[in-house]
Structures are given as structure tokens and as C-alpha cells.
């Protein structure tokens, strides 16, 4: 009889754990979906004349030294866009496993 109780307790722990992970995943996916507009804005900025002008201004020393400017590094935005693409591919691969 103890094995049955132990099994039920173990499965209850598993259920609680999975429910917690699913809730966290739902929250993370909601945040990710919301961030996709920012991803599009960053991609557009990187390909724009404005980015080139901002980059040139930085190279010419016309921006304050205290200004945070990771968006002007040649790889900064590209690396974020690539990570986003990799996550999309990862989610697609996981989704195809569940079909």
C-alpha cells in the first residue's frame, strides 16, 4: 500500500512541477510575442538611413560619450535578430515533434 501512496505523491509532485513550468512558459511566450514588434522595429532601424547616419555620427565623435549605444555596434542588433530567428526555429522544431 505504501508504494501506491508514494507513487501518487510522486505523480502529484510531477503535476505541480509541470503546471508551474507551463504557467511560466505561457508568461514568457506572452512577453516574447509582445517583443516581436520591437524586433521588427530594430530590424527596420538597422536597415535604415537613420541607423547609417547615427553610426556615422558616433564614428565622428558627435555623440555624448555617456550615451548608451549598443544599437550602433555593427553586431548588436544583428545578434539579437539572429537569436530571435534561432528561437523561432527552435519553437518550430519542438512544435513539429508534437504533431
N, C-alpha and C positions, 0 to 999 in steps of 0.2 A: 504494500500500500504506500510506503514511503516513496518508492520510485515514481509512482503516479503523481504524488504531491510535488516531488522535486521537478518532474517533467513539466507540470502545469506552471510551477513557479518560474522555471527557466523560460518557458514559452511566453509567460506574462512579461518577463523582463525584455525578451526579444520584441514583443509587440510594442511596449513602451518606447524602446530604443528606436524602432523603425518609425513610429509615429512622430517622434521628436525630429528625426532626420528629415522626414517628409515635410514637416512644417518648416524647418529651416530651409529646405530646398525650394519650397514654394515662395518663401520670402525672398530668397536670393534670386530666383527667376523673375519675380516681380521687379526687383531692383535692376536686374540685367535688362529686362525689356524696356524699362524706363530710360536706361542709359543709352539705348540704341539711337535715340535722337541725337545725343551728344556725340556718339561715334560718327554719325553722318555729318554733323557739323564740323568735327575735326578733320574728316576726310575731305570735305569741301574746302576747308581752310588751307589744308596742306597743298591742294592743287590750285589755289587761287593766286591772283596777282598780289593780293594783300599779304599773304604769307611771304612771298618773294620780297616785297617791299619791306616788311617787318624784319626779315632775315638780313637784308642789306643794311638796314638802319642799325641793327645790332652789330654787324660786322664793322660798320663805320664808327662804332662807339657813340652813337647818338641816343642810346637808351640808358636810363639810370642803371648804375652798377647793382643797385639793390633790387631791381626788378626781377622777379622770378620769371624765367623764360625757357622752361623745358620744351615748350611748344616750338621753339625756334631751333632746337637742336635738330640736326638733319635726320636723326633716327628716332627722336622722341615720339612723335605722333605715329610714324610708320610702325614702330614696335608695338604700340597699343593696338593699331589696326590689325596687325598680324596676329597678336594674341587673341583678339576678338574673333578673327576668322578661324583660328585653331579651335577655339571653344565651340563655335558653331559646328565645325566638322566633328568635333568630339561628341556633341549632343546628337548630331545626325547618326553617327555610328552607334551610339548607345540606343537610340530610338529604333534603328534597324534590327538590333538584337532582340528587341521586344516584340517584333512583328511575327 
